[in-house]
Amino acid sequence: MELLIEVLCNLFGEFLLQIGIELLIELGLHQATDKPDSCKPVIAFFGYGILGLAAGGLSLLVFPGYLVRSSLFYGMSLVITPILAGLTMSGIGSLRRRRGEPVLRIDSFLYAAVFAFGVALIRLFYTH
């Protein structure tokens, strides 16, 4: 039971960190551009991945480690949290569409998951 609580705390903490970073990036992109998503999808895909790597590196300055370390499930956050972050940002994108607000690529599952994967990859690499 204790192991399950450790794993859930770790995943939840990493998920909240990634969503927080993605929301800040989204807010910045909405403020910075008049023409959202003006570049090609492939370039945007790799761009969000690189932006995720950079954001993951910067997050290490503020949160240098995991909330709870569990060596049994090493790397689980590399798969689960990007999926959860992608689903969350996809939901935010759907809400923006219904309201008639501009939608960025990071408001979709794929781009949000790629961004979150970059964050998770850097954090996993440097915290273990």
KOLVEXLUM-97677 format. One record per residue (C-alpha): residue number from 1; x negated, y, z. Coordinates in Angstrom, 1 decimal. Each point is the difference from the previous one (the first is absolute). Layout:
! KOLVEXLUM-97677
  num      c1      c2      c3
  NUM       X       Y       Z
...
END
This chain:
! KOLVEXLUM-97677
  num      c1      c2      c3
    1     0.0     0.0     0.0
    2    -2.8     2.4     0.9
    3    -1.7    -0.7    -3.4
    4     3.3     0.8    -1.8
    5     0.3     3.3     1.9
    6    -3.6     0.9    -0.9
    7     0.5    -0.7    -3.7
    8     3.3     2.0    -0.1
    9    -1.6     3.0     1.8
   10    -2.9    -0.1    -2.4
   11     2.2    -0.2    -3.1
   12     2.4     2.6     1.3
   13    -2.7     2.5     0.9
   14    -1.7    -0.4    -3.4
   15     3.3     0.3    -1.8
   16     0.8     3.2     1.9
   17    -3.4     1.4    -0.8
   18     0.3    -0.8    -3.7
   19     3.5     1.4    -0.3
   20    -1.1     3.1     1.8
   21    -2.9     0.5    -2.5
   22     2.3    -0.7    -3.0
   23     2.6     2.5     1.2
   24    -2.7     2.6     0.4
   25    -1.4    -0.7    -3.5
   26     3.5     0.1    -1.4
   27     0.8     3.3     1.6
   28    -3.3     1.4    -1.3
   29     0.7    -1.2    -3.5
   30     3.5     1.4     0.0
   31    -1.4     3.4     1.0
   32    -3.0    -0.1    -2.4
   33     1.7    -0.8    -3.3
   34     2.8     1.3    -2.1
   35    -0.2    -2.9    -2.4
   36     0.1    -3.2     2.0
   37    -1.5    -3.1    -1.6
   38    -1.5     1.7    -3.0
   39    -2.9    -2.5    -0.4
   40     0.1    -3.5    -1.5
   41     1.2    -2.9     2.2
   42    -3.3    -1.9    -0.1
   43    -2.0     3.1     1.1
   44     2.6     0.7     2.7
   45    -0.3    -3.7     1.2
   46    -3.8     0.2     0.4
   47     0.3     3.6     1.3
   48     2.3    -1.0     2.8
   49    -2.3    -2.9     0.9
   50    -3.0     2.3     0.2
   51     2.0     2.5     2.0
   52     1.0    -2.8     2.3
   53    -3.6    -1.0     0.5
   54    -0.9     3.6     0.8
   55     2.9     0.4     2.4
   56    -1.0    -3.2     1.7
   57    -3.5     1.3     0.5
   58     1.3     3.2     1.4
   59     2.4    -1.8     2.3
   60    -3.0    -1.8     1.6
   61    -1.2     3.4     1.3
   62     3.2     0.3     2.0
   63     0.9    -3.6     0.7
   64    -3.3    -2.0    -0.2
   65     1.5    -3.4     0.9
   66     3.1    -2.1     0.2
   67     2.4     0.3     2.9
   68    -0.5    -3.7     0.7
   69    -2.5    -2.3    -1.5
   70     1.0    -3.6    -0.8
   71    -2.7    -2.0    -1.7
   72     2.6    -2.8    -0.7
   73     1.9     2.1    -2.5
   74    -3.0     2.0    -1.5
   75     1.0     1.8    -3.2
   76     3.8    -0.5     0.4
   77     0.4     3.8    -0.1
   78    -1.5     0.0    -3.5
   79     3.1    -1.8    -1.3
   80     2.9     0.8     2.3
   81    -0.4     3.8     0.6
   82    -0.4     1.0    -3.6
   83     3.2    -2.0    -0.8
   84     1.9     1.7     2.9
   85    -1.4     3.4    -1.0
   86     1.0    -0.5    -3.6
   87     3.5    -1.0     1.0
   88     0.3     3.0     2.3
   89    -1.2     2.5    -2.6
   90     2.2    -1.6    -2.6
   91     2.9     0.7     2.4
   92    -1.1     3.6     0.4
   93    -0.1     0.2    -3.8
   94     3.5    -1.3    -0.4
   95     1.2     2.5     2.6
   96    -1.7     2.8    -2.0
   97     1.6    -1.1    -3.2
   98     3.5     0.0     1.5
   99    -0.6     3.5     1.3
  100    -1.2     1.1    -3.4
  101    -3.5     0.9     1.3
  102    -3.1    -0.6    -2.1
  103    -1.5    -3.4     0.4
  104    -3.8    -0.8    -0.1
  105    -1.6    -3.2    -0.9
  106    -0.9    -0.6     3.7
  107     3.7    -0.1     0.6
  108     0.1    -3.4    -1.8
  109    -1.0    -3.4     1.4
  110    -3.0    -0.7    -2.2
  111    -1.8     3.3     0.4
  112     0.7     0.2     3.7
  113    -1.2    -3.6     0.5
  114    -3.2     0.7    -1.9
  115    -0.6     3.1     2.1
  116     0.6    -2.0     3.2
  117    -2.2    -2.8    -1.2
  118    -2.8     2.4    -0.4
  119     0.5     1.3     3.5
  120     0.2    -3.5     1.4
  121    -3.0    -1.2    -1.9
  122    -2.3     2.7     1.3
  123     1.4    -0.3     3.6
  124    -0.5    -3.8    -0.1
  125    -3.5     0.3    -1.4
  126    -1.2     2.5     2.6
  127     1.9    -1.1     3.1
  128    -1.1    -3.6     0.0
END
